[in-house]
Amino acid sequence: MDLTERLYMGNVMAYFRREEGEYFPIGKYNIMQTENTDDMKERVNSMKEDTYECDGTKILLTNVPSTPYYIEIIPDYQPSDIDHYFATPLIKCTTSEIVGVQSGIRSALFKYEGKWYRFKGCGNLDQGFPLAPIEHADYADFRQVRGSMFKQTSLREVSMTRAINDLLIDHHIPVSNIPFGWWSYRVPNDNSHTVEKTCGIYETFGNKRLGDNLLLGLEMLLPSFVPNLDTNKIMSYFPQDRNESGHAISTDLIALTGLFGGLVDFSVLDIGEQSPSIVHPKVDKEFYQMWEQCCRTVKDFHENKPHNLSILGYLYWRLGREAGTVLRILHENNLSWGTYIDPMGTHCNAHVNNFIVLPQGHANLLAPLDFDLAFKKGSFTKDETTWTEWMTIEINGLKLAIAGDPLLTTGVLEQVHLSEDYMTLKWGLRDTMTLGFLSGLENREDIHPPLPEYDDVIHSVMKMALMVTEEKVA
């Protein structure tokens, strides 16, 4: 693959072998959802958890508060060439001639005939589907299956991804994954064989994440983009109540409490940006030429700046605005990304690592993914009050993740070690992103709309951020 593909898809190799099982192409099956009757509500709600037993081992699966799915065969389905290639499941292994790219722990990407596919649930790295303890006192005797999807989560994700894709396309927003089908595995000597293990198959358009790749990289590069930081000047932009011993109180605390004078839009403020003068030490030498090209783009932009908007401030606003818009569209259409409370705790799939970063040429910078726990209000088995409470949790969860709370996302969870001066600049940018998020969520006027003349420079900055976080696999 070329360097641009490597930058957006990844370079940590994954290897696959063929495994026994069955392939379910999406064109061959209708995915149906059980009617949400009172009896079905009672049945789902009575199952506080989804439990199995295998050879004396108790196994626990998550139980989404939504009616289950089933499939119906569509007659006279004609398989395609790629259906023949995918007819036998693939599972990750130690080494093989079939090579892809790692994505998280349980997933991987694979390129076939010029298109990229995401295999979600194709093995816990190269370990297959091991059982792992559950870190919860009430379930100390239970184990969980790692590395796979399950029948209901695969059917749910395929169905919900199709529904959400339709909504996004209606709003001219790019999608991240297009459902293609799923595999059901039959693994020899499986120590959890009573649990059906599946893997979702999607055509995909990116792999690097907003949190662990883009935001982490941008914040690693703050000293490079603003080498002569004037902390007093930066602090003068904040309300006096945000001043704590000469540095700014964090954005996540402001977003949580609404106190300390509120948030500041740094898009229109002078923060002293310039093009980096040297290659960052985290950049692989194969990317040196691309890095230099990006630096030239940033330098040329500063010399001929068409507007008074900060590059970083504008970029952070756009990222927040896009995230808020996606969540608003879901909630306006009575869809949850996957937020609910069960005996295991609070689940929330609305976080910064569930947006992929899109290469230049798409209408947006980001696209959402990970809908295996998503559900519609019409299939929700709890009451109206609970729905409202959990959707509020979903909004606040994504807002606080965008505001910089490290506990409200999943993935690498690495934090940038910045000086207090640069942390103050970071909070100014996170303020801006949070304001953009709220603007999109509440469907306010977009005060910093997409500007074609900024397109090349913000994508150059994004590439630089991805270069310095290339080894992070979210």
N, C-alpha and C positions, 0 to 999 in steps of 0.2 A: 504494500500500500504506500501511497505517497505521503509526504510529511503533513499535509493538511488533514488527510484522513486519520493519520496517526494522532494528530493533535486533538481531534474531536471524538475519535472512537477509542483510542487507547493503544498501548504498546506492550502491556503485560500479557504474555501468551497464555492461552488456554488450549488444552489438548482434549480430543474427544475420541471415544470408541463407540462402536455400535452396541446396543443393549437390547435384550428381549423386551417386547412390549407392542403397543398398538398406536397407530397414528390416526388422528381425527382431524382431517382438513375442514376448515370452517365452511366451505361451500357444500359439504355433504350433510351438514346437520343444522337444524334449527335449535337454538338455545332458548328454552322456555322457562318462565318463572312461575312457581306455584302461586295460585290465587291467595291473596291475603285475607282469608276468612277469619272469623273469630276463633274457630277451632285451630287453624294454623298458627295464629298469634299465640294461643295458649300453649301449643306444642313447642314452638320455638322458644318462648319465654321460660318454659319449664326446664329447658336445657341450659343451665347456667354455664356449662362448658360441654365441649364435644369430646367424649372419652372413648378410648379403645383399650383392649387388652390383647397382648400377644405373648404367648409362652410365659405367662406370669408377670409380664411387665405392663404397667399401666401407662398409657400414652394420652397426652392431652393436645387437642387442637383448638384453635380459636373458633368462637361461635359468633358470627356476625348477626346482629339483631334485625334480620331481614329474611324473607321467605326463601327457601332453597330453589335451586335450578335443576332442570332435567333437559334431556335432548331428544329430538325426534329426527329420524333419518329422512333426508330429501332423496327421493328416488331418481334414478338415471343420472347420477353425478358422474361427470367425466373428469378423471384426474389429469393434472398437468405434468409437465416434465419435473418440476420441482417437487410435486407430490410424490413422485417415484423416488426422488433422492431422499426425501424426509420419511419415507414409508417405514423405515426402521429407526427407532429412537437413537439419539446421541446422548452420551453422558460424559462428563469430564473425567479425565484420567491423568496419570503421571506423564506419559509421553505417547505420541501417536503421529501418524502422517496427516491426520485431520486436525487442522490448527485454526484457532480463532483468537479472540481477545477476551480477557477476564473482565467481568462487570460485577462488582460486589463479591460476596462470598458464594452465593448460590446461582448466579447467572453468568452468561457469557454472550459474546457477539460472534457472528460467523458470516463471512462474505461468500455469496454464491451467485455466479453469473452477474456480477456488477452491483448487486444489492446486498445491503446489510440486514441481518436478521438477529433478533434478540431471543435467546433461549432462557426463559425465566423459570428456574427450578431444575437445572440440569446437573445438580450435584454440589455438595458442600466442598468447594475447591476440588481436590482429586480424591476425596474420601468417600464418595458415594452418598449414602443417606444415613449418617450415624444418629444414634440417640444421645441426647444431652440432658443433663439435669435442668430443672426449672428453679430459678432463684426466687422462690416465693414460699414462705413458711407453710402456707395451706396446701401446697402441692409438692412437698418434699419427696413424696413417694412416687411421683409421676415423672415421666420423661417426655421430651419433645423431639420430633423428627426434624433434623436439620438438612438443608440443601434442596428441598423440593417444594413444589406447590402441591395442592391437593385437589381432588375433583371439584369440590364446590368453589374453591378460590380461583381455579382456572376458568371454570364456567362463568363465575361472577366477573372476573377481570375481562374476559373476552366480550361479554355482553355489555358491561359498563364502559369499556374503552370505545366500543362502537357507538354507543349512545352519546358519550361525551365528545367523541370526534365529530359527530354530526353537528353538535352545538358549536364547537370551536370553528368548524368550517363555515357555518352560517354567520359567524362573527369575524370571518377573515383572519382567523388565528391558526397558525400551523399546528400540526399534531406531531407527537413524538413517535408513536407506535401505531401500526396498522395490524389488527389481529389476522393471523394466518391459520392457526389451528393449535393443537396441543398433542402431547404424547402422554400415554399411560405406561408406566414402567412395570416390568416383571423381573425383578432383580434376583438372581440365584442366592440362596442362603441369606435371605433378607430377615433381619431380626425384628422387623416391624411389618411383617407381610400382611397383617390385617388392615393396614392403612394404605389406601391407594395413593401412589405417588405420581404426580403429573408434572409436566413442564409446558408452559405457555410459549408459543412461537409467534413472533411478530416481526414484520418488516419495521426497521427502526432508522431514525435519522440523526441520532447522536447518542453520546454516552456520558460525556463530561457533565458534572453537576454544578448547579448554581452555588451550593454551599462549599463543598469540599474541594472544588477546583477553581471556579471563577472568583467568588468572594475571597476565599483564602489567598489566591494568587494576587488579586488586586491589593489586598491589605499587606501582603509581603512586599509589594512593590511601592508602597507609599513613600519610603525614603528615597527611592529612585526617581519617582515622578515629582516629588517636592523636596529636593535635597537641602534647600535653604529655608526650612520651615520657620515662620515667624509665629511663635506660640501666642505671644501677646495679641497679635492681630487676629489670629484664629479665635482666641478666647473672647475678643471684643464682639464677635458675631453672636455669641450666646447670651441669653438673658442672665442677669446677675445671679439669679437663683441657681443657675447651673454651675456656678463657679465653686469648686471644692479644692481649696489650697492651690489655686492657679491652674487647675485642669477641669475638664468638663465631666459632669455626672453622666453616666452611661445612658445610651438611648433606650435600652431595654427597661431600665428603671423608670424612665419618663413614660414609655409606652404602657408600662404596667400600672403606674400610679396616677398619671396625668398631672403630676405636680412639678415643681421646680422650674416653672416658666415656659414649659412646652418645648416643641421641636422647631428646628431651624432648617430652612431650605438653603443648602450650600450651592445649588446649581448656579446661582447668579452672583456668587461671591468670589473674590480673588483669593485663591489659596496658594499662589506662587508655583503653579504647575510648569514643568518643562519636560523636554524629552530626556530619557535616561542617557547618561554619558558613557556608561560601561555596560557590558553584558553581565546580567545577574549570575552569580555562581551556580544557581540551581538549573540553569539552561544547558541542555545537552548540546554538545558541539555541532551535532547535525542540524540544529535549529539556528545556528549563528547567523546565517544569511537571512533567514526569515526575521529574526530579531532585529537585525540592522535595517531591513526594509520597513518594519513597523516603527522603529525609532525615527527614520526619515519622514514617514507619514506624519508622526506626531510633531516633529520639528517644523515641517512645512506648514502644518495646520496652524501652529502658534504664530508663524511669521505672517500668515494671511488669514487670521482668525475672522470668520464672517459674522460671528455673534459674540455677545459678552458672556455666554454660558461657559462655565467650567466643563472640561471634558469629563472628568471624574464625577462631578456633581450631576451633569446631564445623564451620564451612563447609569449612575445609581438611581436617579429618578425613573428612568425608563424601565430598569429591572423591577423596581417596586410597583410601578404602574401596571406592568404586564402581569405580575403575580396577583395583584389585587383584582384586576379585571377577570382573570381566570376564576378566582374564587367567587366573585360576584355572579358570574354566568352560571356556575354550578348551583349556587344557592337560590338564584332567581328561578331556576328550573327544578327546585326541590330535590337536589342531589347532594349527598354527603360524600366527600373525598374518602371517608373511612374513619370517622370519629365516633367512638362509643366507649362506655365503661363496662367492664365485666369483672369477675373475681380476680383476674390477673392484673387489673389496673386500668389506666386510661390509654386507649389507642388513638392515634391521630396521624393520618398519612399526609396531612397538609403541612409540609415543611420544605425548607429550601433545597434539600437534596432530592426532592421529587419534581424538580424542573431540570431538563437537560438544556445545555447551551447549544444553540444552533449556529452553524457557520453562516458567513455572509451570503446573501442571496434569498434568504427567507424574509417574510413580512415582519417577523418578530425576532427578538434575541433569544427567547426562551420558549419551551413547550413543556406542558405537564405530563406526568406519567405516574404509574403505580396505582392502579384502581382495583386491586384484588380484594380490598375491604370496603369498597364503595357501595353505596346503596341508594335507592330512590325512596322518597317519602311514602310513595304509594305501597311499597313493600315493607315499610318499617313496622316492627311489631310492638313498639312501645307507644306511649301516649304523646299527645301534642306538646305538653309541657316538657317532656324529656327531649323531644326533637329540638325544641327551641334552645334548651340548655346546652345540648351537645353541639349544635351548630354555632353557638356562641363560643364554646370551647375551641371549635375548629378555627374560627376567625382569630381568636386571641392567640392560639397556638402558632399560626402562620405569622401573625403580626409580630409576636415576640421573637420568633426565629429570625425574621427579617431585621428586627431591631438589635440582633446580636446576642440573644440568650443562647448559650452553647448547649443547654440541656433540652432544647425543644426541636431537635433534629436527630437523624440517625446517619451513620456513616463513619468517616474517619474521625470526626470531632476534634481535629487538631486546631489549636488556637495560635495565632500569630504572636510572637513575643516582640512587642513594640515598646518603645520608651513611652513614658507618660505623655510627652509632647505629641508623639504620633498617635497615641491612643485618642487624644483630644481631636485630632483630625479625623480619625476613624469614626468617632461618634458623630462628627458633623456630617459625614457621608452616610452613615447609618440613619441619622435623622432624615436626611433627604430621601433615602430609599423607603423609609417608613411613611413619610408624607406622600410619596408616589403611590405606595400600596393603598393607603387610605383613600387617595384620590380615585384610584381604579375601583376599589371595593364599593365606594359610595357613588360611583358614576358621576363625579364632578367634572367640570371642564378640565381638560388636560392642559395645564399651563405651560408645559414643556413638551409639546407634541413631537412626533418623529420628524427629524430634519434631514433630508437627503444629503446635505452638505456635511453632516457629521458622521455619515455612515462609514466611510473608510477609516476615519480616525478611531471611532469607538470599537470597530472590529479589530483594528490593529492593537489597541489597548487590551481587548479581550484575549487575543492570541497570546500576547505577552504574559498575561495572567495564567493562561493554560500551559504555557511553556514551563513556568516555574513550579507548577503543581502536577507535572506530567505523571509522576510516579504514584500519585494518589488515586486509588481505585475505590470509588464510593459504591 
